[in-house]
Amino acid sequence: MNNCLLPIVLLGSASILSYVLPASALSPVEVQRIAKQTTVRIKDCDQGSGVIIQKSGSSYTILTAAHATRNNGCQIVTADDSEYKVTEVTPFINSVDLALVKFTSNKTYRVAKLIDNSDRIEGGENIYVSGFPVTTAIVDPIFTFVQGKVIGNGNKLQLKGYSMVYDNLTLPGHSGGPVWNSKGEMIAIHGQGDINTKLQQTDSPNVRIKTGFNLGITANTFIKLAAKMGIPGYAAPITVAATLKPVDDLIASAVARERKGDYRGILNDMNMAIAINPQKDSLYYIRGNAKSELGDKKGAVEDYNRNIMMNPKVAAAYYNRGTAKYKLGDWQQAIEDYDSSIKINPQYVAAFYNRANAKYRLRDKQGALADYSRAIAIAPRFLEAYSSRGWVKYEVGDYDGSVSDNNLAIAMNHPRLGKVYSQKAFAQYELGNRSDAILSWRKALNLPDMVQDIQFGLAVALYHQGKQDEAFQLGEVAIRADKQLRDIQYLRAKNWNKNILKDAVKFLQTTRIQRIK
């Protein structure tokens, strides 16, 4: 598409004779009610979430991620939409990404219950993340409650205190929000996900999705540090021998490495983890991601195959395998994987977008247009989908539709405005609006992503408007940078359409352009 833009301790003390009856699991709806009453939104200093963990008189304490409160002026929004000014922020020691935030209110708010020992959480357990994500479709964040599973719960703390890994589909704004078990107990604070880790690319370099994994800081880590810092209400925990979890530690290490782009390190971590437990499906998924980023697309496909064979219900595995196949030029099989991904998750916007690109490669332009439209319906501010759909509309002769899509992309401040203005200009030219096309190309000419197509298209248009000196000057610069612009077949292959192509022929036949060496 030449012109298209194209994721230790037991708390407190107990007598020898005492015991605790096991809490029974709650329904997801019951856990959601607890989460909604205790989860707060953090705004004005950043966009984040937190959870109420203490009440003393009229003073409430919130636990959140430190990076969600790094700026001044924080406001707390509680479950009843009341807003409170933050009165105190206490960051944690050892650079652990936690902070305690206080506010004052005469109202009564529910306090979350912490799990007594988060080390008991095992891979595969159902968990939930609550918070207030930032989305492109909604101006004010709303409360969300997202289900997922634990991937690993290591003993070894990674950078900033993270150690729990899970696959809930989080968004920016969830940071600092609580992670819950099926008993309605807070087991961790969510911190690293979409906004903090390296994200998986779609076929467009501007479109990224999360790899499917997040990192959280466990309740045990919080309790140990709170006791060490002398925070009231948190006595020193009783330390017991920890169960070794080498595979979980390696998973947490790998997810932390992803933030730094250390894919060779991830590959080494996963090779060791697979040697320990070759039956854990997520290990192959993570290793596949690393291989893909390192350029080994075939090796990535093999690992995704193993992951899917062991667990055929993970949408991201099909998506990533499809993207690897796309990069290998196997567009039909890529489409089949995107189909499977969408079947599992009908809201998988990146799968619709990449499936559209694969259909375009197979010359199914109507199918591509339909999938771009589905992506836009799910994510109305998915800018690359507008610009890509706008270009395909141009190719099929829907010039008015192309202008409209490119105008929408421009209005929403597309990251590659030069390309978008140029696409709009080509469509305007085919509509006979040569003067409007010139204005669009002039705007594109002064933007950072200017390419020779823009210069040459503007040169052709100016020549036929009688502005020959400027036309020849631009044409010479463009051709010297890309001599193939003198070849009509080259322009045709770049999908220059009837009107601009006819005028380009006349421009190329001029003596001055013919003399360019």
Protein Blocks (a to p, Z undefined) as FASTA:
>chain_A
ZZbccehiaghjddfkbccdddddddfklmmmmmmmmpccdehjlccddddfbdehjacc
ddddfklmmpghiacddfkopacddfbdcddehhiacdddddddfbdcddddddfblklp
cghiacddddddddfkbmbacddddddddfbdcfbdcehhiabdcfbdcdehjgopacdd
fkopafbdcfbdfklmccdddfblkbccdehiacdddfklmmmmmmmnopghiacddddd
ddddfklmmmmmmmmmmmnopaklmmmmmmmmmmmmmmbmklmmmmmmmmmmnopamlmm
mmmmmmmmmmmcbfklmmmmmmmmmmnopamlmmmmmmmmmmmmmmlmklmmmmmmmmmm
nopaklmmmmmmmmmmmmmmlmklmmmmmmmmmmnopamlmmmmmmmmmmnopablmlmm
mmmmmmmmmnopamlmmmmmmmmmmpmklcfklmmmmmmmmmmnopamlmmmmmmmmmmm
mmmlmpmklmmmnopafklmmmmmmmmmpmklmmpZZ
